[in-house]
Amino acid sequence: MKTSFITALLAAAALLAGCSKDAPDGGPQPSDGNRVVFTLGGATRAAGDNDASAPLAATDEEKKIDGLLAVAFTDDGNYYKTFDAAYDADSQTASFDVEKNGIYDIWFVANADETLAAALLALTDRNSDSRVTEDDLAALLVTQQVGRKDGEEAWYPFVMFSTEARRIVSKHGVVTNGGIVTMRRLAVRIDLVNAATGVTVNSVKFVNRTKQSRLGASNDMTFSTPQDLYEEKSYEGIDLAGDFAKPTEYKASIYSYENVDVTPDGEHLPALEVKYTMDGLKFTHTVKFFDSTDPAGKTPLALKRNYLYRIVLTKQLDVSFDITVEDWNTAGAFQIEDIPFDKHDQAALNAALKVNMFTEFNAKTFDLAGKNIAEFYDKLAVSVDECPTTSYVTWNDLQTNGALTAEFTGPDGKKYRLPTAGELNLLLPMWTEEDDRATVNKEKDGVYFPFWNDNSVTNKFPLVTVEAPFTETIYLKNGPDNQADKTHPDDTDSEYTLKGESQMKVGRQTEQVVPLGHPETSVYHIRPVYAIRFKGTSQYAAYRWESCRIADNPLERYFSIKIKALPADSELTVDDVADNASFWRDGFIEFKFPASGHYNSTSQENVNGGVCSYSWSSTLWEDGLTANNLSVHLPYADVNHGSIVNVSLALRFVKVAE
C-alpha cells in the first residue's frame, strides 16, 4: 500500500492553496468545518479528458459512481473513520468533512454494496485488540457481482478503489484541496472482435471466472476457497458474424475479477471456450492467456484489475485468436501475439518437407577414406577443446577422398551423405552476388538472404534484406562436375529444381553483441528474420532465422532455423508470422548450427569460434576455386562459397532415403 507523502514544503504549499473558500465550479461547496475536496480520475474520467484523440473503451456504466466512501487514516497509520463523500459527476469532484484538524491519509471506495459498505464502516471493530491499518482495508473481501444483470438491462455497479492514499492537512474553516485521486476498477473486461470472414461466434464459456476479489490488489488467490472464488459462466446466443472489412464486436459483456494465479498448468487458470461455426461446421477453441515475454510461450498471464483483454478473431491459416491487453482507461499497455488454431495436421505437413533429411548435429569423428562416421555431436559445442581440427576438413580433402557423392555409414548403421548446395538452400537462401542486388532504402544494397544488422558502424556496405516478394529458385542436385545441375530450369517442383514465391522480413531487435577485441561502439544488432518461402510448391513453409546464445555468454552462440510447413491454400503472409510469438510457440522443425568457427588449413588456428557457423556442401561453385557452404555471421546468414583448399569447415550430413 503506497502513500503519496507530502514533504513539509509541499504541506505548507497545500495549506496556502487550501485557504481559499472557493471549491471547483459546480462541485461541493465549502462549509465552516474541515472540508476536503478531491478530483477523481482514472476509471471515472469522461470522454475527452486528458487525451481527446484516444477514444475510450469504457462505457458510461463502467465509469458511473453511485456512491462514494472515503476511508481516513491518521498519519501514524491507524484507522480514523469512514465518511460518506458527496460526489458531483459533472465536475468529477468529491467532498466531505474530515471533522478534525490533523494530517490524514485518504482512500476512496466507489460503488460498494451493502455488505462492503458495512465492512468499511465497521473497520474500527475488526481488530478491537489491535490497531486497524491500511493493510486491513486492502484485505477486505468484495463479493458483489460485476457487469450486466442476467436477462436485464440493469447493471451491477463497478467497485472502484483508489490506487494510492492522498495525504491531506486539515484545518478548521479551510477547504483543503486534496488533489487528483486515480480510481481503478476491481473488475477485468474481455471483448470479442470478429474479423474472420465466414466465421460466426456462437457462444463463449468463461472457465475459472473469478467471482470475488480483495479490495486491494492481491499477489495470490488464496484469500478464499476455490468453491467461492471460481465459476464457469456461459454467454449464449452471441451470433457474432465475422467481417474483415468491418469487424463486429461483442463488447462490454464479459467481466470477471482479477486472477493472478500464474502457476504453470494450474487448475484455476482462466480460459475462454469459444464455440464458432465455419464452413458449415462447428468448432470449439480454448483461448488461454499466456505471457508474450516468455520465449517458450508457456507462462500464464495474470488477468489484472482494470485491464481490457480484446480477443480478435482473424482468418489466416484457419482461425487465429489475437489477444490485445490494454489499460481500460488509457489503452496501450502491452500485447500478446496470436494464439493460432489450426484445423490441419501440422505434424503431417512438416513431415513432407525435404529439410527433414538433415541430421540433428554435426559429425564429430569420421573417416573420409573409409566412408564412416564414428560419432555425431550430442550437444551444441563451440569451444576449441570440444571442436578439434580433426572434426573439420577442406573441401579438397572431401574431393580427394571421393567423399562428395559417397554414402557414409553412421554409428547407428544407417547411411548418410553430404548435402548439395541446393539442399542447404532448403535451410537458407543463397548469397546474393553484386550484380543481382537491388537498390532499396536510400541507396542501400538489397540482398535476398537474412541480413539483420542495421548498425552503420558494423554494417559498412551497407546491406539490407529485400522485403519485397521475389521468385526463389534452387537447384537440388549436382551435375557430373559437382556443380549445381541447372539442366531443368523450367521445373517448379521436381527432384532437380524448386521455384516458388518467397518474401522475408526483419524482426524486432533482441540483442546487441560486441565481439572480443572490438571497441564498444562496434555493436552488432541481433534480430530474427522471418520468411514465407516456396509458395506454390510442396516445400511451402514459414521460416524463422536467429543467432542465439547457447547460455549466458553472448560470444558462445548457435544459429537457429525454425521451419513450419504451410497448407497449399494458406494465405498467410510474412507480416502474419513476423514477431508472432504464438505462431512460433510450437509446431515447427528446428535445426541448430553451433558457432564453432572454422580452421585455417595452414595455421590450424580456429577463426570466428563462438560467433560464426560454417559447414560444407558437396557443390563446387561456378568459379571452380570455391565451394558452397552454410555460412552464418553476426550480421547475416546465407549459403556462400569459400576456398576449397584454405579453410577447413564442419560437416553436417543428410540422411540417405531408405
C-alpha positions in Angstrom: 0.0 0.0 0.0 1.7 3.2 -1.2 1.0 6.5 0.3 1.5 9.8 -1.5 3.6 11.6 1.1 3.8 15.4 1.1 7.0 16.9 2.4 7.0 19.8 4.8 7.4 22.2 1.9 4.5 20.7 0.0 2.4 20.6 3.0 2.9 24.3 3.5 2.0 24.9 -0.1 -1.1 22.8 0.3 -2.2 24.9 3.3 -1.7 28.1 1.3 -3.6 26.6 -1.6 -6.4 25.4 0.7 -7.0 28.8 2.3 -9.5 29.8 -0.4 -13.1 29.1 0.3 -13.7 28.6 -3.4 -14.4 25.0 -4.5 -14.3 23.9 -8.1 -17.2 25.3 -10.2 -20.3 23.0 -9.9 -18.7 20.9 -7.2 -19.4 20.5 -3.5 -19.3 23.9 -1.7 -17.3 24.7 1.4 -18.6 24.9 5.0 -17.2 26.1 8.2 -15.9 22.6 9.1 -12.8 20.7 8.0 -14.0 20.1 4.4 -11.7 18.4 1.9 -12.2 18.4 -1.9 -10.8 15.9 -4.3 -10.9 15.4 -8.1 -11.5 11.9 -9.3 -9.8 10.5 -12.4 -8.8 7.2 -13.8 -11.8 4.8 -14.2 -14.2 7.7 -13.8 -12.9 10.1 -16.5 -15.2 11.1 -19.2 -14.6 11.1 -22.9 -12.3 13.9 -24.0 -10.5 14.0 -20.6 -6.7 14.0 -20.8 -6.4 12.7 -24.4 -9.2 13.6 -26.7 -7.6 11.9 -29.6 -7.8 8.4 -28.0 -11.4 7.1 -27.9 -12.2 5.5 -24.6 -13.3 1.9 -24.4 -15.1 2.5 -21.1 -18.8 2.8 -21.2 -20.9 5.2 -19.1 -22.0 2.3 -16.9 -18.3 1.4 -16.3 -17.4 4.9 -15.3 -20.6 5.6 -13.2 -20.3 6.3 -9.5 -23.5 5.6 -7.4 -21.9 6.0 -4.0 -18.5 7.0 -2.7 -16.9 6.3 0.7 -13.7 7.9 2.0 -11.6 5.9 4.4 -9.3 8.1 6.6 -6.2 7.0 8.5 -4.2 9.2 10.8 -0.6 10.0 9.9 0.6 7.2 12.3 -1.1 4.6 10.1 -4.2 4.0 12.4 -7.7 3.9 11.1 -9.7 7.0 11.9 -13.1 7.0 10.2 -15.1 6.2 7.1 -17.0 9.0 5.5 -19.9 9.1 3.1 -18.5 11.5 0.5 -20.6 13.8 -1.7 -19.8 13.3 -5.4 -20.6 15.6 -8.3 -20.4 13.8 -11.7 -20.2 16.9 -13.8 -17.1 18.3 -12.1 -15.9 14.8 -11.0 -15.2 16.2 -7.6 -15.8 14.6 -4.2 -16.1 16.3 -0.9 -16.6 15.5 2.8 -15.9 17.0 6.3 -13.0 15.2 8.0 -14.3 16.8 11.3 -10.9 17.3 13.0 -7.7 19.2 12.4 -4.7 17.0 11.5 -2.8 15.0 8.9 -4.7 12.2 7.2 -4.2 9.6 4.5 -7.5 9.2 2.5 -8.5 6.2 0.4 -11.7 6.1 -1.7 -14.1 3.2 -2.5 -16.8 3.7 -5.1 -20.0 1.7 -5.6 -19.7 -0.5 -2.5 -22.8 -2.7 -2.0 -24.4 -3.1 1.5 -22.0 -5.8 2.6 -18.8 -4.0 1.6 -20.1 -0.6 2.9 -20.9 -2.2 6.2 -17.4 -3.7 6.4 -15.9 -0.3 5.6 -17.9 1.4 8.3 -17.1 -1.3 10.8 -13.3 -1.2 10.2 -12.7 0.1 13.8 -14.3 -3.0 15.2 -12.4 -5.6 13.1 -9.4 -5.9 15.3 -10.6 -4.5 18.6 -7.5 -5.7 20.4 -5.1 -4.2 17.9 -4.8 -1.2 15.6 -6.6 -1.2 12.2 -4.2 -0.3 9.3 -4.3 0.3 5.6 -3.5 -3.4 5.1 -6.7 -4.3 6.8 -8.6 -2.0 4.3 -6.9 -3.7 1.4 -7.7 -7.1 2.7 -11.5 -6.6 2.7 -13.3 -9.2 0.6 -15.5 -7.9 -2.3 -18.2 -10.4 -3.3 -20.7 -8.2 -5.2 -21.5 -9.2 -8.8 -20.0 -7.4 -11.7 -21.4 -6.4 -15.1 -24.8 -6.6 -16.6 -27.6 -8.3 -14.6 -28.6 -11.6 -16.3 -31.6 -11.0 -18.5 -31.9 -7.3 -17.6 -30.7 -4.0 -19.0 -29.7 -3.0 -15.5 -26.1 -3.2 -14.3 -24.3 -4.1 -11.1 -22.2 -1.0 -10.2 -18.4 -1.5 -10.7 -16.5 -1.4 -7.5 -13.5 1.1 -7.7 -10.6 1.6 -5.3 -8.1 4.5 -5.3 -4.6 3.5 -6.5 -2.9 5.2 -3.5 -3.8 7.3 -0.5 -3.9 11.1 -0.7 -2.3 12.8 2.3 -4.1 16.0 3.4 -3.5 18.6 6.1 -6.9 19.6 7.5 -7.6 22.8 9.3 -10.9 24.1 10.6 -12.6 26.6 8.4 -10.4 25.9 5.5 -11.4 23.9 2.3 -8.4 21.7 1.6 -7.7 20.7 -1.9 -6.7 17.1 -1.8 -5.6 16.9 -5.5 -6.4 14.2 -8.1 -7.3 10.7 -7.0 -6.9 7.9 -9.6 -9.7 5.4 -9.3 -9.3 1.8 -10.6 -12.0 -0.8 -11.2 -11.5 -4.1 -9.5 -13.0 -5.9 -12.5 -11.5 -7.3 -15.7 -13.2 -6.8 -19.0 -12.9 -9.1 -22.1 -14.2 -8.2 -25.6 -14.5 -10.3 -28.7 -13.8 -8.8 -32.1 -14.6 -11.0 -35.1 -12.6 -10.0 -38.3 -12.7 -13.6 -39.7 -15.0 -13.5 -42.7 -17.0 -16.7 -42.9 -16.8 -17.4 -39.2 -19.6 -16.9 -36.7 -19.0 -17.0 -33.0 -22.0 -18.7 -31.4 -21.2 -18.8 -27.7 -18.5 -18.4 -25.1 -17.9 -20.2 -21.8 -15.6 -18.5 -19.3 -13.7 -21.2 -17.4 -12.4 -20.2 -13.9 -14.2 -16.9 -13.9 -13.3 -15.1 -10.7 -16.3 -14.1 -8.5 -14.5 -12.4 -5.6 -11.7 -10.0 -5.0 -9.6 -8.3 -2.4 -10.3 -4.6 -2.2 -6.6 -4.0 -2.7 -4.7 -5.8 -5.4 -3.8 -9.4 -4.5 -0.5 -11.2 -5.1 -2.1 -14.6 -4.8 -5.5 -16.2 -5.0 -5.6 -17.9 -1.5 -7.9 -15.4 0.2 -11.0 -17.5 -0.4 -11.9 -21.1 -1.1 -11.8 -22.3 -4.7 -15.5 -23.1 -4.5 -16.3 -19.4 -3.6 -13.7 -17.9 -5.9 -14.2 -19.6 -9.3 -17.1 -20.5 -11.6 -18.0 -21.3 -15.1 -20.2 -18.8 -16.8 -21.7 -19.2 -20.3 -22.6 -16.4 -22.7 -25.1 -17.9 -25.2 -26.7 -16.6 -28.4 -23.8 -14.2 -29.3 -24.1 -15.0 -33.1 -21.1 -12.7 -33.9 -20.6 -12.9 -37.7 -17.1 -12.1 -38.9 -16.3 -9.3 -41.4 -12.7 -8.5 -42.3 -13.6 -5.0 -43.7 -15.8 -4.1 -40.8 -15.1 -6.3 -37.8 -18.0 -7.0 -35.5 -17.8 -6.7 -31.7 -19.1 -8.4 -28.7 -18.0 -6.0 -26.0 -18.9 -4.7 -22.5 -20.5 -8.1 -21.7 -17.8 -10.4 -20.3 -16.4 -9.4 -16.9 -14.5 -11.0 -14.1 -12.5 -10.1 -11.1 -8.7 -10.4 -11.4 -7.0 -13.8 -11.4 -3.3 -13.5 -10.6 -2.6 -17.3 -10.2 0.1 -17.9 -12.8 1.1 -21.4 -11.7 2.0 -23.3 -14.8 -0.7 -25.9 -15.6 -2.6 -24.7 -12.6 -6.2 -25.9 -12.3 -7.6 -22.4 -11.8 -6.1 -20.7 -14.8 -8.6 -18.6 -16.7 -9.7 -19.6 -20.3 -12.4 -18.9 -22.8 -14.0 -21.8 -24.7 -15.2 -20.1 -27.9 -17.7 -22.0 -30.0 -18.0 -21.0 -33.6 -19.2 -22.1 -37.0 -17.0 -22.1 -40.1 -17.8 -23.7 -43.5 -21.0 -25.1 -42.1 -19.1 -27.0 -39.4 -19.0 -26.3 -35.6 -15.7 -25.9 -33.8 -14.5 -25.1 -30.2 -11.3 -23.3 -29.5 -9.9 -22.7 -26.0 -8.3 -19.3 -25.7 -5.6 -19.4 -23.0 -3.8 -16.4 -21.7 0.0 -16.6 -22.0 2.7 -14.0 -21.4 4.3 -12.8 -24.7 7.6 -12.0 -22.9 8.1 -15.7 -22.2 10.1 -17.1 -25.2 8.6 -20.5 -24.7 5.1 -19.0 -24.5 4.1 -21.2 -21.6 3.9 -18.7 -18.7 0.3 -17.9 -17.8 -0.6 -14.3 -17.9 -2.4 -12.7 -14.9 -5.8 -11.2 -15.6 -5.3 -7.9 -13.8 -7.9 -5.5 -12.5 -8.9 -2.6 -14.7 -7.4 -4.1 -17.8 -9.3 -4.8 -21.0 -8.5 -8.0 -22.9 -9.6 -7.7 -26.5 -9.6 -11.0 -28.4 -9.6 -10.5 -32.2 -10.5 -13.4 -34.5 -8.7 -13.4 -37.9 -8.6 -16.0 -40.6 -5.1 -16.8 -41.6 -4.3 -20.5 -41.7 -7.7 -21.3 -40.4 -8.7 -19.1 -37.4 -6.4 -17.2 -35.1 -7.1 -15.5 -31.9 -5.1 -12.3 -31.2 -5.2 -11.0 -27.7 -4.6 -7.3 -27.1 -4.3 -6.2 -23.5 -5.0 -2.6 -22.7 -5.5 -0.3 -19.8 -9.2 0.1 -19.5 -8.8 3.9 -19.2 -5.9 4.9 -21.4 -5.2 1.9 -23.7 -1.8 0.7 -25.0 -0.3 -1.3 -22.1 1.1 -4.4 -23.9 0.3 -7.0 -26.4 0.1 -10.8 -26.6 0.6 -12.2 -30.1 -1.7 -14.6 -31.9 -2.8 -17.8 -30.4 -3.4 -19.9 -33.5 -6.0 -22.6 -34.0 -5.2 -24.9 -36.9 -7.6 -27.5 -38.4 -4.8 -29.1 -40.4 -2.3 -31.7 -39.2 0.8 -29.7 -38.7 3.0 -32.7 -37.9 1.9 -34.3 -41.2 2.7 -31.1 -43.2 6.1 -30.8 -41.5 6.9 -34.5 -42.3 6.6 -33.8 -46.0 9.3 -31.2 -46.0 12.7 -32.2 -47.6 14.6 -30.5 -44.7 13.9 -33.5 -42.6 16.9 -35.1 -44.3 19.4 -33.1 -42.2 20.9 -34.7 -39.1 20.4 -33.0 -35.7 24.1 -32.3 -35.1 27.4 -32.0 -36.9 29.7 -35.0 -37.3 32.3 -35.2 -34.6 34.5 -38.2 -35.6 34.7 -39.6 -39.1 36.9 -41.4 -41.6 36.8 -39.9 -45.1 38.7 -42.7 -46.8 36.7 -45.4 -45.0 33.3 -43.5 -45.5 32.5 -44.0 -41.9 31.0 -41.6 -39.2 32.1 -42.9 -35.8 30.3 -40.2 -33.8 27.9 -37.3 -34.1 27.9 -34.4 -31.5 25.1 -34.7 -29.0 25.1 -31.0 -28.0 25.9 -27.6 -29.3 29.7 -27.3 -28.9 31.8 -24.2 -29.8 35.0 -24.4 -27.7 38.3 -25.3 -29.3 38.7 -28.2 -26.9 35.3 -29.7 -28.0 35.8 -28.8 -31.6 39.3 -30.1 -32.6 40.8 -29.8 -36.1 40.0 -33.5 -36.7 36.3 -32.6 -36.9 37.0 -30.1 -39.8 38.1 -30.8 -43.3 38.8 -28.8 -46.5 36.6 -29.3 -49.5 39.6 -30.5 -51.4 40.1 -33.3 -48.8 36.5 -34.3 -49.4 37.1 -34.4 -53.2 40.4 -36.3 -52.9 38.9 -39.0 -50.7 35.9 -39.4 -53.0 33.5 -38.3 -50.2 31.5 -35.8 -52.2 29.0 -38.3 -53.5 29.7 -41.3 -51.3 27.4 -42.8 -48.7 28.8 -42.9 -45.2 27.9 -45.4 -42.6 26.8 -43.8 -39.3 27.2 -45.0 -35.7 23.6 -46.3 -35.9 24.3 -48.3 -39.0 22.3 -46.0 -41.3 23.5 -44.3 -44.4 24.4 -40.6 -44.7 25.9 -38.3 -47.4 26.9 -34.7 -47.8 24.2 -32.2 -48.8 24.2 -30.3 -52.0 24.2 -26.5 -52.1 20.5 -26.7 -53.2 19.7 -28.8 -50.2 21.4 -26.3 -47.9 19.2 -23.7 -49.6 16.2 -25.5 -48.1 17.6 -24.2 -44.8 19.0 -20.8 -46.0 18.9 -18.7 -49.2 21.9 -18.3 -51.5 24.4 -15.4 -51.1 23.3 -12.6 -53.4 26.1 -11.7 -55.9 26.6 -8.0 -56.5 25.1 -8.0 -60.0 21.9 -9.4 -58.5 21.4 -6.9 -55.7 18.5 -4.4 -55.6 18.7 -0.7 -54.7 16.5 -0.1 -51.7 16.2 2.1 -48.6 18.1 5.2 -49.5 20.6 3.5 -52.0 21.4 0.5 -49.8 22.3 -2.7 -51.5 19.3 -5.1 -51.1 20.2 -8.8 -50.7 17.9 -11.8 -50.9 19.2 -13.6 -47.7 18.8 -12.8 -44.0 20.8 -9.7 -43.2 19.6 -8.2 -39.8 22.3 -5.8 -38.6 21.3 -2.2 -39.0 24.2 -0.6 -37.1 26.0 1.7 -39.6 29.3 1.1 -37.7 29.3 -2.7 -38.3 27.2 -2.7 -41.5 29.5 -0.7 -43.7 28.4 -1.9 -47.1 25.6 -1.1 -46.3 23.4 -4.1 -46.9 19.8 -4.7 -46.1 17.4 -7.7 -46.6 14.9 -7.1 -49.5 11.5 -7.3 -48.0 9.6 -7.3 -51.3 8.3 -10.7 -52.7 10.7 -12.4 -55.2 10.9 -15.7 -57.1 13.4 -18.0 -55.4 15.0 -20.8 -57.4 17.2 -23.5 -56.0 18.9 -26.5 -57.7 18.8 -29.6 -55.6 21.2 -31.9 -57.5 24.8 -31.7 -58.6 25.9 -32.5 -62.2 28.9 -34.7 -63.1 31.3 -31.8 -62.5 30.0 -31.4 -58.9 28.5 -28.0 -59.8 24.8 -27.3 -59.5 22.7 -29.2 -62.1 20.7 -26.5 -63.9 19.5 -28.7 -66.7 15.9 -28.4 -65.7 15.4 -24.6 -65.5 11.7 -24.7 -66.2 10.8 -27.1 -63.4 9.0 -25.6 -60.4 8.8 -28.5 -58.0 10.9 -31.5 -59.1 13.8 -33.5 -57.9 16.1 -31.1 -59.8 14.6 -27.6 -59.3 12.4 -25.8 -56.7 11.0 -22.5 -57.8 8.4 -20.5 -55.8 7.5 -17.1 -54.4 9.3 -16.0 -51.3 9.3 -13.0 -49.0 11.4 -12.0 -46.0 11.1 -9.5 -43.1 13.5 -8.5 -40.4 12.0 -8.7 -36.9 12.4 -6.7 -33.7 15.9 -6.4 -32.2 16.6 -9.0 -29.4 20.2 -8.4 -28.5 23.4 -6.4 -29.0 26.8 -8.2 -29.3 30.3 -6.8 -29.1 32.9 -9.3 -30.3 36.2 -9.7 -28.4 38.8 -7.2 -29.3 36.2 -4.8 -30.8 35.5 -1.3 -29.4 32.3 -0.9 -27.6 30.9 1.2 -30.5 31.3 -1.8 -32.8 28.0 -3.3 -31.8 26.1 -5.9 -33.9 22.3 -5.6 -33.6 20.8 -9.1 -33.5 17.3 -9.6 -34.9 15.4 -12.6 -36.1 14.5 -12.7 -39.8 11.2 -14.3 -41.0 10.2 -15.6 -44.3 7.4 -17.3 -46.3 9.3 -19.4 -48.9 8.5 -21.5 -51.9 4.8 -20.6 -52.2 3.2 -22.7 -54.9 5.4 -25.8 -54.2 5.4 -28.8 -51.9 8.0 -27.0 -49.8 5.8 -24.1 -48.9 6.7 -23.0 -45.4 7.3 -20.2 -42.9 10.9 -19.7 -41.6 12.4 -18.0 -38.6 16.2 -17.5 -38.5 18.1 -16.1 -35.5 21.6 -16.0 -33.9 21.1 -17.1 -30.3 23.2 -17.5 -27.2 23.9 -21.1 -26.0 23.9 -19.9 -22.4 24.7 -16.6 -20.7 27.9 -15.9 -22.7 27.0 -13.7 -25.7 30.1 -14.9 -27.5 29.1 -18.6 -27.4 26.3 -18.8 -29.9 24.3 -21.0 -32.3 22.2 -20.4 -35.3 18.5 -21.4 -35.0 16.5 -22.3 -38.1 12.8 -22.8 -37.4 10.6 -24.1 -40.2 6.8 -24.6 -40.2 5.1 -26.1 -43.2 2.0 -24.3 -44.6 -1.1 -25.8 -46.3 -1.2 -25.3 -50.0 -4.2 -23.0 -49.8 -2.8 -20.9 -47.0 -2.9 -17.1 -47.5 -0.6 -16.5 -44.6 1.8 -13.6 -45.2 5.3 -12.8 -43.8 3.6 -10.0 -41.8 1.5 -12.6 -40.1 4.4 -14.7 -38.9 6.9 -11.9 -38.1 7.4 -11.3 -34.4 4.4 -13.6 -33.8 5.3 -15.4 -30.6 2.3 -17.7 -30.6 2.8 -18.8 -34.2 6.3 -19.9 -33.3 5.4 -21.4 -29.9 5.1 -24.9 -31.3 4.5 -26.9 -34.4 7.9 -26.2 -36.1 11.0 -28.1 -37.1 14.2 -26.6 -35.7 17.8 -27.0 -36.8 20.7 -25.6 -34.7 24.1 -24.9 -36.0 26.8 -24.3 -33.4 29.0 -21.2 -33.9 32.2 -23.3 -33.8 34.0 -21.2 -36.4 36.4 -22.7 -39.0 40.1 -23.6 -39.1 42.7 -22.0 -41.3 44.1 -25.0 -43.0 47.7 -23.6 -43.0 48.0 -22.2 -39.4 45.5 -24.6 -37.9 44.0 -21.7 -35.9 40.3 -21.6 -35.1 38.7 -18.5 -36.7 35.4 -16.9 -35.5 34.8 -19.6 -32.9 31.8 -18.7 -30.7 30.1 -16.4 -33.2 30.1 -17.9 -36.7 28.9 -21.2 -38.1 30.1 -23.0 -41.3 29.5 -26.4 -42.9 30.3 -27.8 -46.4 28.1 -28.8 -49.2 29.2 -31.2 -52.0 28.7 -28.5 -54.6 31.6 -26.7 -56.4 30.9 -23.0 -57.1 30.9 -21.7 -60.7 34.5 -20.4 -60.5 35.9 -23.9 -59.8 38.0 -22.5 -57.0 35.4 -22.2 -54.2 32.7 -24.5 -52.9 29.3 -23.7 -51.4 28.8 -23.8 -47.6 26.4 -22.8 -45.0 27.8 -19.5 -43.6 26.4 -17.7 -40.5 27.9 -14.5 -39.1 26.8 -11.9 -36.5 25.2 -9.7 -39.1 23.8 -12.2 -41.6 23.4 -15.8 -42.8 23.4 -17.5 -46.2 24.7 -20.3 -48.4 28.0 -18.8 -49.5 31.2 -20.1 -51.2 34.7 -20.4 -49.8 38.2 -21.7 -50.8 38.4 -25.4 -51.4 42.0 -25.6 -50.0 42.5 -22.8 -47.4 39.7 -23.3 -45.0 38.5 -26.4 -43.0 34.8 -26.5 -42.2 32.5 -28.7 -40.2 30.3 -31.4 -41.7 26.5 -31.6 -41.4 25.2 -34.7 -43.1 21.8 -35.6 -44.6 20.1 -39.0 -44.3 20.0 -41.3 -47.3 16.5 -42.3 -48.1 15.8 -45.9 -47.1 
